[in-house]
Amino acid sequence: MDHHDKLALPVGTTLDRFIMRKQEDFPYATGELSQLLRDIALAAKIVNREINRSGLIDIAGAYGNRNVQGEDQQKLDVIANIRFIRALRNGGEVCTIISEEDEDMIQTGNVQGKYVVAIDPLDGSSNIDVNVSIGTIFSIYRRVSPTGTEGTAQDCLQTGTHQVAAGYVIYGSSTMMVYTTGNGVNGFTYEPSLGEFFLSHPNIQTPTTGKVYSINEGTSEYFTEGTKAFVAYCKEEGYSARYIGSLVADFHRNLLKGGIYMYPGTSKVPNGKLRLMYECNPLAFIVEQAGGKSSNGRRRTLELEPTDTHVRCPVFIGSTEMVEKAEEFLAAEQQNEAAE
């Protein structure tokens, strides 16, 4: 493509315009899902502002509380949680929210709302005060209970295959929002001087394989034999180890460049650390829409049955060939255990 062709490209499709243009993708919706995505984008802009101000004002340190996962809450976590819940409550399309930061379901009071949102308001928050990328992850389901009533546990415990949309926002050297509604994956970059997200990464396709593996090798003594064998294979193949410690940042890099992210079950934490509803399901929906794969090592992530809103699951996610290779090593481990 020469210089003149580049100039001829349509410049500056905003997120709002893109969402409106795609509205026909939802035959059963009458604009609510579009509005809901815009509500999330607005909250993301506000959180982005808070994050960029956090170096100047005292909102970065630990809050003094622990969240339901037993992790120290950073002040920005709390702010992000408040911002997203407020935006979703005010938008009117959501009847119930489940947040990583709140033990119980949050009823918005919008009993006519058709949607349920699962959200991790600020993922990777331990990296806030060291200037490393952090993110927001969200997942949207259509409620199954009748409208006019409060949302139920049944609404919040649907398998990932029922998601109608999912996405993440990464707050880094540039801020991006990436989402899918089941018709491919598109990425938007925030232009702060205009206060708008612009389409920058249309129809993202993840490479079928890659040269990067992302896993916390500090816990390797607790890895199962299958995980150990796969990590050894990655090293033999000359893959690069890349682990930021912010799930969104690690996932985003591998989505664009190819690679595999792993948070396996270990002898210490058999179900791993990541939450099915706020982290694994939304990212699995995105990666599949981009041509990649996600599993717990044995079963497709999107088909796992949630037993609780905060349930955890192991995850192997990224380029299809790499995930399938990891599954081979885990299947061999299972066969060896059966033989013993």
C-alpha positions as CSV (number, residue, x, y, z in Angstrom):
1,M,0.0,0.0,0.0
2,D,1.6,3.3,-1.0
3,H,1.3,6.7,0.6
4,H,-1.7,7.8,-1.5
5,D,-3.6,4.6,-0.7
6,K,-3.2,5.2,3.0
7,L,-4.5,8.7,2.7
8,A,-7.6,7.3,0.9
9,L,-8.5,5.1,3.8
10,P,-11.5,6.3,5.8
11,V,-10.0,8.1,8.8
12,G,-11.4,8.0,12.2
13,T,-14.3,5.6,12.7
14,T,-15.4,6.3,16.3
15,L,-16.5,3.6,18.6
16,D,-20.0,5.1,18.8
17,R,-20.4,5.1,15.1
18,F,-19.0,1.6,14.7
19,I,-21.4,0.3,17.3
20,M,-24.4,2.0,15.6
21,R,-23.3,0.6,12.3
22,K,-23.1,-2.9,13.7
23,Q,-26.5,-2.7,15.4
24,E,-28.1,-5.0,12.7
25,D,-25.9,-7.8,14.1
26,F,-28.4,-8.1,17.0
27,P,-31.8,-8.9,15.5
28,Y,-33.4,-9.3,19.0
29,A,-32.0,-6.0,20.5
30,T,-33.5,-2.6,20.0
31,G,-30.4,-0.6,20.8
32,E,-29.9,-1.6,24.4
33,L,-26.8,-3.6,23.8
34,S,-25.3,-0.8,21.8
35,Q,-26.1,1.6,24.6
36,L,-24.6,-0.8,27.1
37,L,-21.3,-1.0,25.2
38,R,-21.2,2.8,25.1
39,D,-21.9,3.0,28.9
40,I,-18.8,0.7,29.4
41,A,-16.7,2.9,27.1
42,L,-17.7,6.0,29.0
43,A,-16.7,4.4,32.3
44,A,-13.4,3.3,30.8
45,K,-12.7,6.9,29.8
46,I,-13.3,8.1,33.3
47,V,-11.2,5.3,34.8
48,N,-8.4,6.1,32.3
49,R,-8.4,9.6,33.6
50,E,-8.2,8.5,37.2
51,I,-5.3,6.1,36.4
52,N,-3.4,8.9,34.6
53,R,-4.0,11.2,37.6
54,S,-3.1,8.6,40.1
55,G,0.6,9.5,40.1
56,L,-0.4,13.0,41.2
57,I,-3.0,12.3,43.8
58,D,-3.1,9.7,46.6
59,I,-5.3,7.0,45.0
60,A,-2.7,4.4,44.1
61,G,-1.9,2.7,47.4
62,A,-3.7,-0.1,49.1
63,Y,-7.2,0.7,50.4
64,G,-6.9,-1.1,53.7
65,N,-9.6,-3.6,52.7
66,R,-9.3,-7.1,51.2
67,N,-11.7,-8.1,48.4
68,V,-13.6,-11.3,48.4
69,Q,-10.6,-13.1,46.8
70,G,-8.5,-12.2,49.9
71,E,-6.3,-9.8,47.9
72,D,-5.4,-6.3,49.1
73,Q,-7.7,-3.8,47.3
74,Q,-5.8,-0.9,45.8
75,K,-7.6,2.4,45.9
76,L,-7.9,2.6,42.1
77,D,-9.6,-0.9,42.2
78,V,-12.3,0.6,44.4
79,I,-12.6,3.7,42.3
80,A,-12.9,1.7,39.1
81,N,-15.5,-0.6,40.6
82,I,-17.6,2.4,41.7
83,R,-17.3,4.0,38.2
84,F,-18.3,1.0,36.3
85,I,-21.2,0.1,38.6
86,R,-22.5,3.6,38.5
87,A,-22.3,3.8,34.7
88,L,-24.1,0.4,34.3
89,R,-26.7,1.4,36.9
90,N,-27.4,4.8,35.3
91,G,-27.5,3.3,31.7
92,G,-30.6,1.3,32.6
93,E,-29.9,-1.8,30.4
94,V,-28.4,-4.0,33.1
95,C,-30.5,-5.7,35.8
96,T,-27.7,-7.3,37.7
97,I,-23.9,-7.0,37.9
98,I,-21.3,-9.4,39.3
99,S,-18.0,-7.8,40.1
100,E,-14.7,-9.4,41.2
101,E,-14.6,-6.8,44.0
102,D,-18.1,-7.7,45.5
103,E,-19.0,-10.9,47.1
104,D,-22.7,-10.7,46.2
105,M,-24.7,-10.0,43.1
106,I,-25.3,-6.2,42.7
107,Q,-29.0,-5.4,41.9
108,T,-29.1,-2.2,39.9
109,G,-32.8,-1.5,40.4
110,N,-33.4,-1.6,36.6
111,V,-35.8,-4.6,36.7
112,Q,-36.6,-4.0,33.0
113,G,-33.0,-4.4,32.1
114,K,-32.3,-7.3,29.7
115,Y,-28.7,-7.8,30.5
116,V,-26.3,-9.1,33.1
117,V,-22.7,-7.9,33.3
118,A,-19.7,-9.7,34.9
119,I,-16.8,-7.4,35.4
120,D,-13.3,-7.3,36.7
121,P,-13.0,-3.5,37.1
122,L,-9.2,-3.2,37.4
123,D,-7.2,-6.3,36.6
124,G,-3.5,-6.4,37.5
125,S,-4.0,-3.7,40.2
126,S,-0.8,-4.7,42.0
127,N,1.0,-3.1,39.0
128,I,-0.7,0.3,39.4
129,D,2.0,1.9,41.4
130,V,4.9,0.7,39.2
131,N,3.5,2.1,35.9
132,V,2.8,-1.3,34.3
133,S,-0.3,-1.8,32.1
134,I,-3.5,-2.8,33.8
135,G,-7.0,-3.4,32.4
136,T,-10.7,-3.9,32.8
137,I,-12.4,-7.1,31.6
138,F,-16.2,-7.4,31.0
139,S,-18.7,-10.0,29.9
140,I,-22.3,-9.5,28.9
141,Y,-25.2,-12.0,29.0
142,R,-28.8,-11.8,28.2
143,R,-30.9,-12.5,31.3
144,V,-32.9,-15.7,31.4
145,S,-35.2,-14.7,34.2
146,P,-38.4,-12.6,33.3
147,T,-38.0,-8.9,33.0
148,G,-39.7,-6.9,35.7
149,T,-38.0,-8.8,38.4
150,E,-34.6,-8.7,40.0
151,G,-31.8,-10.7,38.4
152,T,-31.2,-14.2,39.8
153,A,-28.2,-16.5,40.3
154,Q,-29.4,-18.4,37.2
155,D,-28.8,-15.2,35.2
156,C,-25.3,-14.8,36.6
157,L,-24.2,-18.5,36.2
158,Q,-24.6,-19.0,32.5
159,T,-21.9,-20.9,30.6
160,G,-19.6,-18.7,28.5
161,T,-21.2,-19.9,25.3
162,H,-24.2,-17.7,26.2
163,Q,-22.2,-14.4,26.2
164,V,-23.6,-11.8,23.8
165,A,-20.5,-9.6,24.1
166,A,-17.2,-9.5,25.9
167,G,-14.2,-7.2,25.9
168,Y,-11.4,-5.6,27.8
169,V,-9.8,-2.2,28.1
170,I,-6.0,-2.0,28.5
171,Y,-4.6,1.2,30.1
172,G,-1.0,1.4,28.9
173,S,1.2,3.4,26.6
174,S,-2.0,3.9,24.8
175,T,-5.5,3.0,26.1
176,M,-7.4,0.5,24.0
177,M,-10.8,-1.1,24.1
178,V,-11.1,-4.5,22.4
179,Y,-14.5,-6.3,22.1
180,T,-16.5,-8.9,20.3
181,T,-20.3,-9.4,19.9
182,G,-19.7,-12.8,18.2
183,N,-18.9,-11.3,14.8
184,G,-15.1,-11.0,15.0
185,V,-12.9,-8.8,17.3
186,N,-12.3,-5.1,16.9
187,G,-9.9,-2.9,18.7
188,F,-10.2,0.9,19.4
189,T,-7.5,3.2,20.5
190,Y,-8.4,6.2,22.8
191,E,-7.4,9.6,21.5
192,P,-7.3,11.7,24.7
193,S,-7.2,15.1,23.0
194,L,-10.6,14.3,21.3
195,G,-12.0,12.1,24.1
196,E,-12.9,9.4,21.7
197,F,-12.1,5.8,20.9
198,F,-11.2,5.3,17.2
199,L,-11.2,2.0,15.3
200,S,-7.5,1.1,15.1
201,H,-7.4,-2.7,14.9
202,P,-10.3,-3.9,12.7
203,N,-11.1,-7.6,12.6
204,I,-8.2,-8.9,14.7
205,Q,-7.0,-12.4,13.8
206,T,-4.6,-14.0,16.2
207,P,-1.7,-16.0,14.6
208,T,-2.3,-19.7,14.6
209,T,1.0,-20.2,16.5
210,G,3.6,-18.1,18.1
211,K,7.0,-17.9,19.9
212,V,5.9,-16.7,23.3
213,Y,4.8,-18.5,26.4
214,S,3.5,-16.6,29.4
215,I,3.4,-18.4,32.8
216,N,4.5,-17.6,36.3
217,E,7.5,-19.9,36.5
218,G,8.1,-18.8,40.1
219,T,5.5,-21.4,41.1
220,S,7.0,-24.2,38.9
221,E,7.8,-26.5,41.8
222,Y,4.0,-26.9,42.2
223,F,3.3,-27.5,38.5
224,T,1.8,-30.8,37.5
225,E,3.9,-33.1,35.3
226,G,2.0,-32.1,32.1
227,T,2.5,-28.4,32.7
228,K,6.2,-29.0,33.5
229,A,6.6,-31.1,30.3
230,F,4.9,-28.4,28.2
231,V,7.1,-25.6,29.6
232,A,10.2,-27.7,28.9
233,Y,8.9,-28.2,25.4
234,C,8.5,-24.4,25.0
235,K,12.2,-23.9,26.1
236,E,13.4,-26.6,23.7
237,E,11.6,-24.9,20.9
238,G,13.4,-21.7,21.7
239,Y,10.2,-19.7,22.7
240,S,10.5,-16.5,24.6
241,A,9.1,-16.3,28.1
242,R,7.0,-13.1,28.6
243,Y,5.1,-12.6,31.8
244,I,3.9,-9.1,32.9
245,G,1.6,-10.2,35.7
246,S,-1.3,-8.2,34.3
247,L,-3.6,-10.7,32.6
248,V,-5.0,-8.2,30.1
249,A,-1.5,-7.0,29.1
250,D,-0.2,-10.6,28.6
251,F,-3.3,-11.6,26.7
252,H,-3.3,-8.5,24.5
253,R,0.3,-9.0,23.4
254,N,-0.3,-12.7,22.6
255,L,-3.6,-11.9,20.8
256,L,-1.8,-9.5,18.4
257,K,1.5,-11.3,18.1
258,G,0.8,-15.0,18.8
259,G,1.6,-17.0,21.9
260,I,0.1,-18.8,24.8
261,Y,-0.9,-17.6,28.3
262,M,-1.2,-20.2,31.0
263,Y,-2.4,-20.1,34.6
264,P,-2.6,-23.8,35.3
265,G,-3.9,-25.8,38.2
266,T,-1.0,-26.6,40.6
267,S,-0.6,-28.9,43.6
268,K,-1.0,-25.8,45.7
269,V,-4.1,-24.3,43.8
270,P,-5.7,-27.1,41.8
271,N,-8.1,-24.7,40.1
272,G,-5.5,-22.1,39.4
273,K,-6.1,-18.5,40.3
274,L,-8.2,-16.9,37.5
275,R,-12.0,-16.5,37.8
276,L,-14.1,-18.2,35.2
277,M,-16.8,-15.5,35.0
278,Y,-14.7,-12.3,35.0
279,E,-11.5,-13.3,33.3
280,C,-11.5,-16.7,31.6
281,N,-14.9,-16.6,29.8
282,P,-14.7,-13.1,28.3
283,L,-11.1,-13.6,27.1
284,A,-12.0,-17.1,25.8
285,F,-14.9,-15.6,23.8
286,I,-12.5,-12.9,22.3
287,V,-9.8,-15.4,21.5
288,E,-12.1,-17.8,19.7
289,Q,-13.6,-15.0,17.7
290,A,-10.0,-14.1,16.7
291,G,-9.3,-17.6,15.6
292,G,-7.6,-18.8,18.8
293,K,-8.4,-21.3,21.5
294,S,-9.0,-21.4,25.3
295,S,-9.3,-24.4,27.5
296,N,-8.8,-25.6,31.1
297,G,-6.3,-28.0,29.6
298,R,-8.9,-30.6,28.9
299,R,-12.2,-28.9,28.1
300,R,-13.2,-25.8,26.2
301,T,-13.4,-22.8,28.6
302,L,-16.7,-21.6,27.2
303,E,-18.4,-24.9,28.1
304,L,-17.3,-25.1,31.7
305,E,-20.3,-25.0,34.1
306,P,-19.9,-22.2,36.7
307,T,-20.9,-23.3,40.2
308,D,-20.4,-20.0,41.8
309,T,-19.9,-16.4,40.6
310,H,-16.3,-16.4,42.0
311,V,-15.3,-19.9,40.8
312,R,-11.8,-20.3,39.5
313,C,-10.5,-22.4,36.7
314,P,-7.1,-23.3,35.1
315,V,-6.6,-21.6,31.7
316,F,-4.5,-22.2,28.6
317,I,-5.4,-19.5,26.1
318,G,-3.9,-18.1,22.9
319,S,-2.8,-19.3,19.5
320,T,-4.7,-22.5,18.6
321,E,-1.7,-24.7,17.8
322,M,0.1,-23.8,21.0
323,V,-3.0,-24.5,23.2
324,E,-3.6,-27.8,21.4
325,K,0.1,-28.8,22.1
326,A,-0.3,-27.9,25.8
327,E,-3.5,-30.1,25.8
328,E,-1.4,-33.0,24.4
329,F,1.0,-32.8,27.3
330,L,-1.9,-32.7,29.8
331,A,-3.6,-35.6,28.2
332,A,-0.4,-37.6,28.4
333,E,-0.2,-36.7,32.1
334,Q,-3.8,-38.0,32.6
335,Q,-3.0,-41.3,30.8
336,N,0.1,-41.8,33.0
337,E,-1.9,-41.2,36.1
338,A,-4.5,-43.7,34.9
339,A,-1.8,-46.3,34.2
340,E,-0.5,-45.9,37.7
